[in-house]
Amino acid sequence: MTVPTSALEEVGSSSWWKPEKFNGGESDADGKPATDHLAYVDELRLYVPHGQIQAELKALLSSLKQELVSLINRDFDSFVNLSTNLVDVSSSVDRIRDPLQELRATLAAKKEAVDRELVSLNDGLRQRGEVKKAKAILELVQDTTNVVSKVEKLLAEMTVDGGDGEDQTDARSQQLERVSSEYSRLKYYLSKGKGLSFLSKLEDQLRMLDDKFFALLDSCASTAFEKRHMPTIQRCINAYNSVGSPKAAEQAFQQAIIRPIVAQTLLTSTESQPEGGNTIRDVYKKLLVEIQGQAGEIIDSINSQVSDSYGSSCNVAVAILAEADKAVSSSRPNIYSPGIPEAFHANYLASVDFLNKVGAYCPNPGLQKEFQESQAVKAFLQRWNLTVYHSLRYQDIASTFEKHIAGKQAQVSEKGEPFHLSATNVVFECLMRCFGSNVFLPPLANKFCRLSFQLVSRYRVWLKAGLAKRRDAAKTEAATNADFWANLSTSELIMIVNDVKRFASKVSTELKGQINEAMGELDGKLVDMVLSEIETSVKELGSATAIIKDVLGGDVLQQCVDLLKHVRGITATYRMTNRPMPTRASHYVQGLLKPLSIVKGDLTELGDEVLTSVAEQLTKKYDETAEDLLRTVQQTESSLKRLKERQGEQGGGNQEAGSEPAASDADKIRLQLSLDVKEYSRQLEGLGLDPPEFPKMNQLLAN
């Protein structure tokens, strides 16, 4: 097909794109297209992305379709008669069909031949695989048979009841070390041929070889341990490790070396001291000294055999702990009883310290991890009933505080105590006990932390309930002498506020230091979280101080308002007297803000809040009192003026012309009140307040 020129002009904006390459109008001498468009596309793929080529081809196709539609529309009649104009189509089809059918038959024959060859090839490969597998099994059977025969021959040369001399034991250890290498190879073959019927027939024979080998090895190891012959011990340990039986080596070491040392140490501790004279810490300490003295060289020799080439190695720490735990639990079962918490705590810490020191015998992290995950460690720790211990401690600590605050009135602490309320002393002592060195245990950290949170929460609830009684009593004025809370004085309220502040301070210093010391072995993030939670609980005590602020503000305000009664005394001072004009403030003003100054001296942050609130309310009350006084004075002055006017009319007017009238009593009262208010304002400034900010202060000064 020849691409129309118009289509070529519309497509191919890119410089590399040449749509004329797809013009199939030109042909060579053989009738083939002169331009191979497929070759052109392959050439473009070398340096143009496929996406761009595809886009250009789609654009060319679209333009060709549009051109075809245009051609059909332009000469539609010719298009309709196209099939009519085609002649001799059937003969052309018949001429093409025969070669195609011949080609199909040829290809089918070739495909059938290839399939037969493929089946034959697959059969050959399968047979080769079966032969190879059978050969491998045969070789495995031969190798296993040879090794079994070799092990039987070597074991036959030794007997369990052979000579026990040092030379004989050493020679036997050398033979056993050689047997262990063959035995290790035998175990490898057995694991490799697992499931083979041939090997299942050898089970009885292999079991006999296994029993005989380990009987000889255990006997040789026991003799070597008893005689402290290091080369022999090393060879025996190497034999155990090479056959993958380190537990058997641990048992031999435990029975021959550790058991006599532990038994002798416990016996000596019991005989040398009366019952209860030696603590378990002393026993463990002496036991470690004896083990190091009597078996230190052997332990070093065993640890020197540890190698990464073995899947596992003899772990002397497991043997030491297992034997010590078994012996101590049998001879001193009472140390595990939580009935006496103090003794239980000391015994547990001593045992954990012993556990850590025994773990130090592990020469590498791998054995250390194996030791921590061993059954011996699990059995050792399971003997300690920490849940019961915590329950007893919880009852003791929590009940101490509950008994102090339940069923009776609050009490004031004795002199010398850090807090005013005895309950605050008790709750802080309980918090310190939770993390005390004679109470706290790291495995129970979460439970003791929870107890500390509960103590702070209970103290907050108790304190708020008591202060609520004081607030209600202040509102109803129904306090009774029998109720401690209802009769709290202002100074005692201030002391309670200081209690809360001092409590928070001691928590952030003393308690924080004790928590860090007690939980030093634990994760630092966990310790930080505990400290943060406790500080948050203490901050929630601010809800109690808010009640105190309300009550304290009401008390102080009432004390100040009671002093305002002297304002009305100004009238009696200047009414119907010959006193001169006042020049200074009244005496009562000096004591008007004294209750506020006491609060400011005893409190800091809370005192400022109370100070501002009380000063605003007192200023408002002062303004009301002064306004009422001035109103009364004005009314009295008006009445006297009218009376004098009537008297003057009756007497003919005795006042000399041109004489200035003397200052009236009302003027003196107003001046005195003005001096008092200004002095009051100065005293407010002396307390660190800004009087102009008070809504009623400007109005009071204006009066």
C-alpha positions as CSV (number, residue, x, y, z in Angstrom):
1,M,0.0,0.0,0.0
2,T,1.2,3.5,-0.9
3,V,1.0,6.0,1.9
4,P,-0.7,9.2,0.5
5,T,1.4,12.3,0.4
6,S,-1.1,14.2,2.4
7,A,-0.8,11.7,5.2
8,L,3.0,11.9,5.2
9,E,2.9,15.6,5.5
10,E,0.5,15.5,8.4
11,V,2.4,12.9,10.5
12,G,6.0,13.0,11.8
13,S,6.8,16.2,13.5
14,S,9.9,14.6,15.0
15,S,13.2,14.8,13.1
16,W,13.9,11.1,13.5
17,W,10.5,10.0,12.2
18,K,10.3,9.3,8.4
19,P,6.8,8.1,7.5
20,E,7.8,7.7,3.9
21,K,9.6,4.6,4.9
22,F,6.2,2.9,5.1
23,N,5.4,3.7,1.4
24,G,5.1,0.3,-0.2
25,G,4.5,1.6,-3.7
26,E,8.1,1.0,-4.9
27,S,9.4,-2.6,-5.6
28,D,12.7,-4.1,-6.6
29,A,13.4,-6.5,-9.5
30,D,12.0,-9.5,-7.6
31,G,8.7,-7.7,-6.9
32,K,9.5,-7.2,-3.2
33,P,9.0,-3.8,-1.5
34,A,12.2,-1.7,-1.9
35,T,11.7,-0.4,1.7
36,D,11.4,-2.9,4.6
37,H,9.3,-1.0,7.1
38,L,9.9,-3.7,9.8
39,A,13.6,-3.2,9.5
40,Y,13.1,0.5,9.8
41,V,11.1,0.0,13.1
42,D,13.8,-2.3,14.4
43,E,16.4,0.3,13.7
44,L,14.4,3.0,15.5
45,R,14.2,0.8,18.6
46,L,17.9,1.1,19.1
47,Y,17.8,4.8,20.0
48,V,14.1,5.9,20.3
49,P,11.9,4.9,23.3
50,H,9.2,2.4,22.4
51,G,6.5,4.7,23.7
52,Q,7.4,7.4,21.2
53,I,7.6,5.0,18.3
54,Q,4.2,3.6,19.2
55,A,2.7,7.1,19.4
56,E,4.0,8.0,15.9
57,L,2.7,4.7,14.5
58,K,-0.7,5.3,16.0
59,A,-0.7,8.8,14.5
60,L,0.2,7.5,11.1
61,L,-2.5,4.8,11.3
62,S,-5.1,7.4,12.3
63,S,-4.2,9.6,9.3
64,L,-4.3,6.7,6.9
65,K,-7.8,5.8,8.1
66,Q,-8.9,9.4,7.6
67,E,-7.4,9.4,4.1
68,L,-9.1,6.1,3.3
69,V,-12.5,7.4,4.4
70,S,-11.9,10.5,2.3
71,L,-11.1,8.4,-0.8
72,I,-14.1,6.3,-0.3
73,N,-16.4,9.3,0.0
74,R,-14.8,11.0,-3.0
75,D,-15.4,7.9,-5.3
76,F,-18.1,6.0,-3.5
77,D,-19.5,4.3,-6.7
78,S,-16.2,2.7,-7.5
79,F,-15.9,1.5,-4.0
80,V,-19.4,-0.2,-4.2
81,N,-18.5,-1.9,-7.5
82,L,-15.1,-3.1,-6.2
83,S,-16.3,-6.7,-5.7
84,T,-17.9,-6.8,-9.1
85,N,-14.7,-5.7,-10.8
86,L,-12.7,-8.5,-9.2
87,V,-12.4,-11.4,-11.6
88,D,-10.9,-14.8,-11.4
89,V,-10.6,-14.8,-7.6
90,S,-11.4,-18.5,-7.2
91,S,-8.7,-19.7,-9.5
92,S,-6.2,-17.6,-7.6
93,V,-7.3,-19.1,-4.3
94,D,-7.0,-22.6,-5.6
95,R,-3.6,-21.9,-7.0
96,I,-2.4,-20.8,-3.5
97,R,-4.2,-23.5,-1.5
98,D,-2.2,-26.5,-2.7
99,P,1.3,-25.2,-1.8
100,L,0.0,-24.2,1.7
101,Q,-1.5,-27.6,2.4
102,E,1.8,-29.3,1.3
103,L,3.7,-27.0,3.7
104,R,1.3,-27.8,6.5
105,A,1.8,-31.6,6.0
106,T,5.6,-31.1,6.0
107,L,5.5,-29.1,9.3
108,A,3.3,-31.6,11.0
109,A,5.7,-34.4,10.2
110,K,8.6,-32.4,11.5
111,K,6.7,-31.6,14.7
112,E,5.9,-35.3,15.3
113,A,9.5,-36.3,14.9
114,V,10.7,-33.6,17.3
115,D,8.1,-34.7,19.9
116,R,9.4,-38.3,19.7
117,E,12.9,-37.1,20.2
118,L,11.9,-35.0,23.2
119,V,10.1,-37.9,24.9
120,S,13.1,-40.1,24.3
121,L,15.4,-37.5,25.8
122,N,13.3,-37.0,28.9
123,D,13.2,-40.7,29.5
124,G,16.9,-40.9,29.3
125,L,17.3,-38.0,31.8
126,R,14.9,-39.6,34.2
127,Q,16.7,-42.9,34.0
128,R,20.0,-41.2,34.5
129,G,18.6,-39.4,37.6
130,E,17.3,-42.7,39.0
131,V,20.7,-44.3,38.5
132,K,22.4,-41.4,40.1
133,K,20.1,-41.5,43.1
134,A,20.5,-45.3,43.4
135,K,24.3,-44.8,43.2
136,A,24.2,-42.2,46.0
137,I,22.1,-44.5,48.2
138,L,24.4,-47.3,47.5
139,E,27.4,-45.2,48.4
140,L,25.6,-44.0,51.6
141,V,24.9,-47.6,52.6
142,Q,28.5,-48.6,51.9
143,D,29.9,-45.6,53.9
144,T,27.5,-46.2,56.7
145,T,28.3,-49.9,56.8
146,N,32.0,-49.1,56.8
147,V,31.7,-46.6,59.6
148,V,29.6,-48.9,61.7
149,S,32.1,-51.7,61.3
150,K,34.9,-49.3,62.2
151,V,33.2,-48.0,65.3
152,E,32.4,-51.6,66.4
153,K,36.0,-52.5,65.9
154,L,37.3,-49.5,67.8
155,L,34.8,-50.0,70.7
156,A,35.7,-53.7,70.8
157,E,39.2,-52.8,71.7
158,M,38.1,-51.0,74.8
159,T,36.0,-52.3,77.7
160,V,34.3,-50.4,80.5
161,D,36.2,-52.3,83.1
162,G,39.6,-51.6,81.7
163,G,42.5,-50.3,83.7
164,D,42.0,-47.1,85.7
165,G,45.6,-46.0,85.7
166,E,46.5,-42.6,84.5
167,D,48.2,-43.9,81.4
168,Q,45.3,-46.3,80.6
169,T,42.8,-43.5,81.1
170,D,44.7,-41.1,78.8
171,A,45.1,-43.8,76.1
172,R,41.4,-44.6,76.4
173,S,40.5,-40.9,76.0
174,Q,42.7,-40.8,72.8
175,Q,40.8,-43.8,71.4
176,L,37.5,-42.3,72.4
177,E,38.4,-39.1,70.7
178,R,39.1,-41.0,67.5
179,V,35.9,-43.0,67.9
180,S,34.0,-39.7,68.4
181,S,35.1,-38.4,65.0
182,E,33.9,-41.6,63.3
183,Y,30.8,-41.6,65.4
184,S,30.1,-38.0,64.3
185,R,30.5,-39.1,60.7
186,L,28.1,-42.0,61.4
187,K,25.4,-39.6,62.8
188,Y,25.8,-37.4,59.7
189,Y,25.2,-40.5,57.4
190,L,22.2,-41.4,59.5
191,S,20.6,-38.0,59.3
192,K,21.3,-37.9,55.5
193,G,19.7,-41.3,54.9
194,K,16.8,-40.8,57.2
195,G,13.8,-42.9,56.1
196,L,15.8,-45.6,54.2
197,S,14.7,-49.1,55.0
198,F,18.3,-50.3,55.2
199,L,19.0,-47.9,58.1
200,S,15.9,-48.9,60.0
201,K,17.3,-52.4,60.1
202,L,20.4,-51.1,61.8
203,E,18.5,-49.4,64.7
204,D,19.1,-52.1,67.3
205,Q,22.8,-52.3,66.3
206,L,23.2,-48.5,66.4
207,R,21.5,-48.4,69.8
208,M,23.9,-50.9,71.2
209,L,26.8,-48.9,69.8
210,D,25.4,-45.7,71.2
211,D,25.1,-47.2,74.7
212,K,28.5,-48.7,74.6
213,F,30.2,-45.6,73.3
214,F,28.7,-43.2,75.9
215,A,29.3,-45.8,78.7
216,L,33.0,-45.8,77.9
217,L,33.1,-42.0,77.4
218,D,31.2,-41.3,80.7
219,S,33.5,-43.7,82.5
220,C,36.6,-42.1,81.1
221,A,35.3,-38.6,81.7
222,S,34.4,-39.4,85.3
223,T,37.9,-40.9,86.0
224,A,39.6,-37.9,84.3
225,F,37.5,-35.4,86.4
226,E,38.3,-37.3,89.6
227,K,42.1,-37.3,88.9
228,R,42.1,-33.7,87.5
229,H,44.0,-34.9,84.4
230,M,43.6,-31.9,82.1
231,P,44.7,-33.5,78.7
232,T,42.3,-36.3,79.3
233,I,39.5,-33.9,80.3
234,Q,40.0,-31.9,77.2
235,R,39.9,-35.0,75.0
236,C,36.7,-36.2,76.6
237,I,35.0,-32.8,76.3
238,N,36.1,-32.6,72.7
239,A,34.6,-36.1,72.1
240,Y,31.3,-35.0,73.7
241,N,31.2,-31.8,71.6
242,S,32.1,-33.6,68.3
243,V,29.2,-36.1,68.7
244,G,26.8,-33.3,69.5
245,S,26.1,-34.3,73.1
246,P,27.3,-31.4,75.3
247,K,24.5,-32.1,77.8
248,A,26.2,-35.5,78.6
249,A,29.4,-33.6,79.3
250,E,27.6,-31.2,81.6
251,Q,26.1,-34.1,83.5
252,A,29.5,-35.8,83.9
253,F,31.1,-32.5,85.1
254,Q,28.1,-31.9,87.4
255,Q,28.3,-35.3,89.0
256,A,32.1,-35.7,89.2
257,I,33.1,-32.1,90.1
258,I,30.3,-29.8,91.2
259,R,28.2,-32.2,93.3
260,P,30.9,-33.0,95.8
261,I,31.9,-29.4,96.2
262,V,28.3,-28.3,96.7
263,A,27.6,-31.1,99.2
264,Q,30.7,-30.3,101.2
265,T,30.0,-26.6,101.2
266,L,26.5,-27.0,102.5
267,L,27.5,-29.5,105.1
268,T,30.3,-27.2,106.4
269,S,27.9,-24.2,106.5
270,T,25.4,-26.2,108.5
271,E,27.9,-27.6,111.0
272,S,30.0,-24.4,111.5
273,Q,27.0,-22.2,112.4
274,P,23.9,-22.7,114.4
275,E,20.6,-22.8,112.5
276,G,19.9,-19.4,111.0
277,G,23.5,-18.2,111.5
278,N,24.5,-18.4,107.9
279,T,22.4,-16.5,105.4
280,I,21.9,-17.9,101.9
281,R,24.1,-15.1,100.6
282,D,27.0,-16.4,102.7
283,V,26.4,-19.9,101.4
284,Y,26.4,-18.8,97.8
285,K,29.5,-16.7,98.4
286,K,31.3,-19.6,99.9
287,L,30.1,-21.9,97.2
288,L,31.5,-19.7,94.5
289,V,34.8,-19.5,96.3
290,E,35.0,-23.3,96.6
291,I,34.1,-23.8,92.9
292,Q,36.7,-21.4,91.7
293,G,39.3,-22.8,94.0
294,Q,38.7,-26.5,93.3
295,A,37.3,-26.5,89.8
296,G,38.6,-23.2,88.3
297,E,41.3,-24.9,86.2
298,I,38.9,-27.5,84.9
299,I,36.3,-24.8,84.0
300,D,39.0,-22.9,82.1
301,S,40.0,-26.1,80.3
302,I,36.4,-26.9,79.3
303,N,35.8,-23.3,78.1
304,S,38.9,-23.4,76.0
305,Q,37.3,-26.3,74.0
306,V,34.4,-24.0,73.0
307,S,34.5,-23.6,69.2
308,D,32.2,-22.2,66.5
309,S,32.7,-25.4,64.6
310,Y,30.5,-27.3,67.0
311,G,26.8,-26.7,66.9
312,S,26.8,-26.6,70.7
313,S,29.3,-26.9,73.5
314,C,29.5,-28.0,77.1
315,N,28.1,-25.2,79.3
316,V,29.6,-25.4,82.8
317,A,27.3,-22.6,84.1
318,V,24.3,-24.8,83.5
319,A,25.9,-27.7,85.4
320,I,26.9,-25.4,88.4
321,L,23.4,-23.8,88.7
322,A,21.5,-27.1,88.3
323,E,23.5,-28.8,91.1
324,A,23.5,-25.8,93.4
325,D,19.7,-25.2,92.9
326,K,18.9,-28.9,93.6
327,A,21.1,-29.0,96.7
328,V,20.0,-25.7,98.2
329,S,16.3,-26.4,97.6
330,S,16.6,-29.7,99.4
331,S,18.6,-28.5,102.4
332,R,17.0,-25.0,102.8
333,P,13.5,-25.0,101.4
334,N,12.4,-22.3,103.8
335,I,14.3,-19.6,101.9
336,Y,11.7,-19.7,99.2
337,S,8.8,-18.9,101.5
338,P,7.4,-15.4,101.0
339,G,5.7,-15.5,104.5
340,I,8.5,-13.3,105.9
341,P,8.9,-10.7,103.1
342,E,12.1,-9.2,104.4
343,A,13.9,-12.6,104.5
344,F,12.4,-13.5,101.1
345,H,13.6,-10.3,99.6
346,A,17.2,-10.8,100.9
347,N,17.2,-14.4,99.8
348,Y,15.9,-13.6,96.3
349,L,18.5,-10.9,95.7
350,A,21.3,-13.2,96.9
351,S,20.1,-15.9,94.6
352,V,19.8,-13.6,91.6
353,D,23.3,-12.3,92.4
354,F,24.6,-15.9,92.5
355,L,22.8,-16.6,89.2
356,N,24.5,-13.7,87.5
357,K,28.0,-14.7,88.8
358,V,27.5,-18.2,87.6
359,G,26.5,-16.9,84.2
360,A,29.9,-15.2,84.1
361,Y,31.4,-18.6,83.5
362,C,29.9,-18.6,80.0
363,P,32.8,-17.6,77.6
364,N,30.8,-16.1,74.8
365,P,27.4,-14.5,74.2
366,G,26.1,-17.6,72.5
367,L,26.6,-19.8,75.6
368,Q,25.3,-16.9,77.8
369,K,22.1,-16.9,75.8
370,E,21.9,-20.7,76.0
371,F,22.4,-20.4,79.8
372,Q,19.6,-17.8,80.2
373,E,17.2,-19.9,78.2
374,S,18.1,-23.2,79.9
375,Q,15.8,-25.3,81.9
376,A,18.1,-24.9,84.9
377,V,17.6,-21.2,85.0
378,K,13.8,-21.5,84.5
379,A,13.6,-24.1,87.4
380,F,15.8,-21.8,89.6
381,L,13.5,-18.8,89.1
382,Q,10.3,-20.6,89.3
383,R,11.0,-21.5,92.9
384,W,10.4,-17.9,93.9
385,N,6.7,-17.0,94.3
386,L,7.0,-13.3,93.5
387,T,3.3,-12.9,93.1
388,V,2.6,-13.8,96.8
389,Y,5.5,-11.5,97.9
390,H,4.1,-8.6,96.0
391,S,0.6,-9.3,97.4
392,L,2.0,-9.2,101.0
393,R,4.0,-6.0,100.3
394,Y,0.9,-4.4,98.7
395,Q,-1.2,-5.2,101.7
396,D,1.4,-3.8,104.0
397,I,2.1,-0.6,102.2
398,A,-1.4,0.2,101.0
399,S,-3.1,-0.7,104.3
400,T,-0.6,1.6,106.2
401,F,-1.9,4.6,104.3
402,E,-5.6,3.4,104.3
403,K,-5.6,2.8,108.0
404,H,-4.1,6.2,108.6
405,I,-6.8,8.1,106.7
406,A,-9.8,5.8,107.2
407,G,-12.3,6.0,110.1
408,K,-10.8,9.0,111.8
409,Q,-10.1,12.7,111.3
410,A,-7.0,14.1,109.7
411,Q,-4.0,14.7,112.0
412,V,-1.3,17.3,112.2
413,S,2.2,15.9,112.1
414,E,4.5,16.1,115.0
415,K,7.3,18.7,115.1
416,G,10.3,17.8,113.0
417,E,8.2,16.1,110.2
418,P,8.6,17.5,106.7
419,F,4.9,17.9,106.1
420,H,2.1,19.6,108.0
421,L,-0.5,16.8,107.6
422,S,0.5,13.4,108.9
423,A,-1.2,11.7,106.0
424,T,1.2,13.5,103.6
425,N,4.1,12.1,105.6
426,V,2.6,8.6,105.5
427,V,1.9,8.6,101.7
428,F,5.4,9.9,100.9
429,E,7.0,7.2,103.2
430,C,4.8,4.6,101.4
431,L,6.1,5.8,98.0
432,M,9.7,5.6,99.2
433,R,9.0,2.1,100.5
434,C,7.7,1.0,97.1
435,F,11.1,1.6,95.6
436,G,13.2,1.0,98.7
437,S,16.2,-1.3,98.5
438,N,14.6,-3.7,101.0
439,V,11.3,-3.9,99.2
440,F,11.6,-3.4,95.4
441,L,12.4,-6.2,93.1
442,P,13.1,-5.6,89.3
443,P,10.8,-8.4,88.1
444,L,7.9,-6.6,90.0
445,A,8.7,-3.2,88.6
446,N,5.4,-2.8,86.9
447,K,3.4,-3.8,90.0
448,F,5.3,-1.5,92.3
449,C,4.9,1.4,89.9
450,R,1.2,0.7,89.7
451,L,1.0,0.8,93.5
452,S,2.8,4.1,93.6
453,F,0.3,5.6,91.1
454,Q,-2.6,4.3,93.2
455,L,-1.1,5.8,96.4
456,V,-0.8,9.3,94.8
457,S,-4.3,9.0,93.4
458,R,-5.8,7.9,96.7
459,Y,-4.0,10.7,98.5
460,R,-5.5,13.2,96.0
461,V,-9.0,11.9,96.4
462,W,-8.7,12.0,100.2
463,L,-7.3,15.5,100.2
464,K,-10.0,16.9,97.8
465,A,-12.7,15.3,99.9
466,G,-11.5,16.9,103.1
467,L,-11.0,20.3,101.5
468,A,-14.5,20.1,100.0
469,K,-15.8,19.8,103.6
470,R,-14.0,23.0,104.5
471,R,-15.4,24.8,101.5
472,D,-19.0,23.6,102.2
473,A,-18.6,24.6,105.9
474,A,-17.4,28.1,104.8
475,K,-20.5,28.5,102.7
476,T,-23.0,27.3,105.3
477,E,-21.1,28.6,108.4
478,A,-22.0,25.3,110.1
479,A,-18.6,24.2,111.2
480,T,-18.4,22.0,114.3
481,N,-15.5,21.7,116.7
482,A,-15.4,17.9,116.1
483,D,-14.5,18.2,112.4
484,F,-10.8,18.8,111.6
485,W,-11.5,19.9,108.0
486,A,-14.4,22.2,108.7
487,N,-12.4,24.1,111.3
488,L,-9.2,24.6,109.3
489,S,-7.8,28.1,109.8
490,T,-6.3,30.2,107.1
491,S,-2.8,29.5,108.3
492,E,-3.5,25.7,108.2
493,L,-4.8,26.0,104.7
494,I,-1.6,27.7,103.7
495,M,0.3,24.9,105.4
496,I,-1.6,22.3,103.3
497,V,-0.7,24.2,100.1
498,N,2.9,24.1,101.2
499,D,2.5,20.4,101.9
500,V,1.4,19.8,98.3
501,K,4.3,21.9,96.9
502,R,6.8,20.2,99.2
503,F,5.4,16.8,98.3
504,A,5.9,17.6,94.5
505,S,9.4,18.8,95.2
506,K,10.4,15.7,97.2
507,V,8.9,13.4,94.6
508,S,11.0,15.1,91.8
509,T,14.2,14.9,93.9
510,E,14.2,12.1,96.6
511,L,11.7,9.7,95.1
512,K,13.1,10.2,91.6
513,G,16.6,9.4,92.8
514,Q,15.4,6.3,94.6
515,I,13.5,5.1,91.5
516,N,16.6,5.6,89.3
517,E,18.6,3.6,91.8
518,A,16.0,0.8,92.2
519,M,15.4,0.5,88.4
520,G,18.9,1.0,87.2
521,E,19.1,-2.5,85.7
522,L,16.0,-1.9,83.6
523,D,15.6,-0.1,80.3
524,G,16.2,3.6,80.5
525,K,13.1,4.4,78.5
526,L,10.9,2.4,80.9
527,V,12.4,4.4,83.9
528,D,11.7,7.7,82.1
529,M,8.2,6.7,81.4
530,V,7.6,5.8,85.1
531,L,9.0,9.1,86.3
532,S,6.9,11.0,83.8
533,E,3.7,9.2,85.0
534,I,4.4,9.8,88.7
535,E,5.1,13.5,88.0
536,T,1.9,13.7,86.1
537,S,0.0,12.1,89.0
538,V,1.5,14.6,91.4
539,K,0.6,17.5,89.1
540,E,-3.0,16.4,89.3
541,L,-2.9,17.5,92.9
542,G,-3.4,20.9,91.5
543,S,-7.1,20.2,91.5
544,A,-6.9,20.1,95.3
545,T,-5.0,23.4,95.5
546,A,-7.7,25.0,93.4
547,I,-10.2,24.2,96.2
548,I,-7.8,25.6,98.7
549,K,-7.5,28.8,96.6
550,D,-11.3,29.3,96.7
551,V,-11.5,28.6,100.4
552,L,-8.5,30.6,101.3
553,G,-9.6,33.5,99.1
554,G,-13.0,33.6,100.9
555,D,-11.4,33.5,104.3
556,V,-8.9,36.2,103.6
557,L,-11.5,38.4,101.9
558,Q,-13.8,38.0,105.0
559,Q,-11.0,39.1,107.3
560,C,-10.3,42.2,105.2
561,V,-14.0,43.0,104.9
562,D,-14.4,42.8,108.6
563,L,-11.9,45.6,108.9
564,L,-14.0,47.8,106.6
565,K,-16.4,48.4,109.4
566,H,-14.0,51.1,110.6
567,V,-14.8,53.1,107.5
568,R,-18.1,54.0,109.1
569,G,-16.2,55.3,112.2
570,I,-15.0,58.2,110.1
571,T,-18.4,59.8,110.5
572,A,-18.3,59.6,114.3
573,T,-14.8,61.1,114.3
574,Y,-15.8,64.3,112.5
575,R,-19.5,64.7,113.1
576,M,-20.4,67.4,115.5
577,T,-16.7,67.9,116.6
578,N,-14.2,70.6,116.2
579,R,-11.4,68.4,114.8
580,P,-9.2,70.1,112.2
581,M,-9.1,69.0,108.6
582,P,-7.4,65.5,108.3
583,T,-3.9,65.3,106.9
584,R,-3.2,61.5,107.0
585,A,-4.9,58.3,106.5
586,S,-6.9,56.5,109.2
587,H,-5.2,53.9,111.4
588,Y,-7.5,51.1,110.2
589,V,-6.0,51.3,106.7
590,Q,-2.7,50.1,107.9
591,G,-4.2,46.7,108.8
592,L,-6.8,46.5,106.0
593,L,-4.4,44.4,103.8
594,K,-2.5,42.7,106.5
595,P,-4.3,39.3,105.8
596,L,-3.2,39.6,102.2
597,S,0.4,40.3,103.1
598,I,0.4,37.2,105.2
599,V,-0.8,35.1,102.3
600,K,1.8,36.7,100.0
601,G,4.6,35.9,102.4
602,D,3.5,32.3,102.9
603,L,2.7,31.4,99.3
604,T,4.2,32.1,95.9
605,E,2.3,31.2,92.8
606,L,-0.9,30.3,94.5
607,G,-0.5,33.4,96.7
608,D,-0.4,35.7,93.7
609,E,-3.6,34.2,92.4
610,V,-5.3,34.6,95.8
611,L,-3.9,38.1,96.2
612,T,-5.3,39.4,92.9
613,S,-8.7,37.8,93.4
614,V,-9.1,39.0,96.9
615,A,-7.8,42.5,96.2
616,E,-10.3,42.9,93.3
617,Q,-13.2,41.8,95.5
618,L,-12.1,43.9,98.5
619,T,-11.8,47.0,96.3
620,K,-15.3,46.4,95.0
621,K,-16.6,46.0,98.6
622,Y,-14.6,49.1,99.7
623,D,-16.2,51.1,96.9
624,E,-19.7,50.0,97.9
625,T,-19.0,50.9,101.6
626,A,-17.5,54.3,100.7
627,E,-20.3,55.1,98.3
628,D,-22.9,54.2,101.0
629,L,-21.0,56.4,103.5
630,L,-20.9,59.3,101.2
631,R,-24.5,59.0,100.4
632,T,-25.4,59.1,104.1
633,V,-23.1,62.0,104.7
634,Q,-24.7,63.9,101.8
635,Q,-28.1,63.3,103.1
636,T,-27.1,64.4,106.6
637,E,-25.4,67.5,105.2
638,S,-28.5,68.4,103.2
639,S,-30.7,68.0,106.3
640,L,-28.4,70.2,108.5
641,K,-28.2,72.8,105.8
642,R,-32.0,73.1,105.6
643,L,-32.1,73.3,109.4
644,K,-29.6,76.1,109.5
645,E,-31.4,78.0,106.8
646,R,-34.6,77.9,108.8
647,Q,-32.8,78.9,112.0
648,G,-31.2,81.8,110.1
649,E,-34.5,83.1,108.8
650,Q,-35.9,83.1,112.3
651,G,-32.9,84.8,113.9
652,G,-32.4,87.5,111.3
653,G,-29.2,86.2,110.0
654,N,-26.3,86.5,112.5
655,Q,-23.5,85.5,110.0
656,E,-21.2,88.4,109.3
657,A,-21.1,89.6,105.8
658,G,-18.0,88.8,103.8
659,S,-16.8,86.0,106.2
660,E,-15.8,82.7,104.7
661,P,-17.8,79.7,105.9
662,A,-15.7,77.1,107.9
663,A,-15.1,73.6,106.5
664,S,-18.0,71.4,107.1
665,D,-18.0,68.0,108.7
666,A,-18.9,66.4,105.4
667,D,-15.8,68.0,103.8
668,K,-13.6,66.6,106.5
669,I,-15.2,63.1,106.1
670,R,-14.7,63.3,102.3
671,L,-11.1,64.3,102.7
672,Q,-10.4,61.6,105.2
673,L,-12.0,59.0,103.0
674,S,-9.9,60.3,100.1
675,L,-6.7,60.0,102.1
676,D,-7.7,56.5,103.2
677,V,-8.3,55.4,99.6
678,K,-5.0,56.8,98.4
679,E,-3.2,55.0,101.2
680,Y,-5.1,51.8,100.3
681,S,-3.9,52.2,96.7
682,R,-0.3,52.6,97.8
683,Q,-0.5,49.5,100.0
684,L,-1.8,47.5,97.0
685,E,1.1,48.7,95.0
686,G,3.4,47.6,97.8
687,L,2.0,44.1,97.4
688,G,3.0,44.1,93.8
689,L,-0.4,44.8,92.4
690,D,-1.5,47.4,89.9
691,P,-4.6,49.1,91.3
692,P,-5.7,50.9,88.1
693,E,-6.3,47.5,86.5
694,F,-9.1,46.8,89.1
695,P,-12.5,47.7,87.6
696,K,-13.7,49.5,90.8
697,M,-10.5,51.2,91.8
698,N,-10.9,54.3,89.5
699,Q,-14.4,54.7,90.7
700,L,-13.3,54.5,94.3
701,L,-10.6,57.1,93.8
702,A,-13.2,59.4,92.1
703,N,-15.4,59.3,95.1
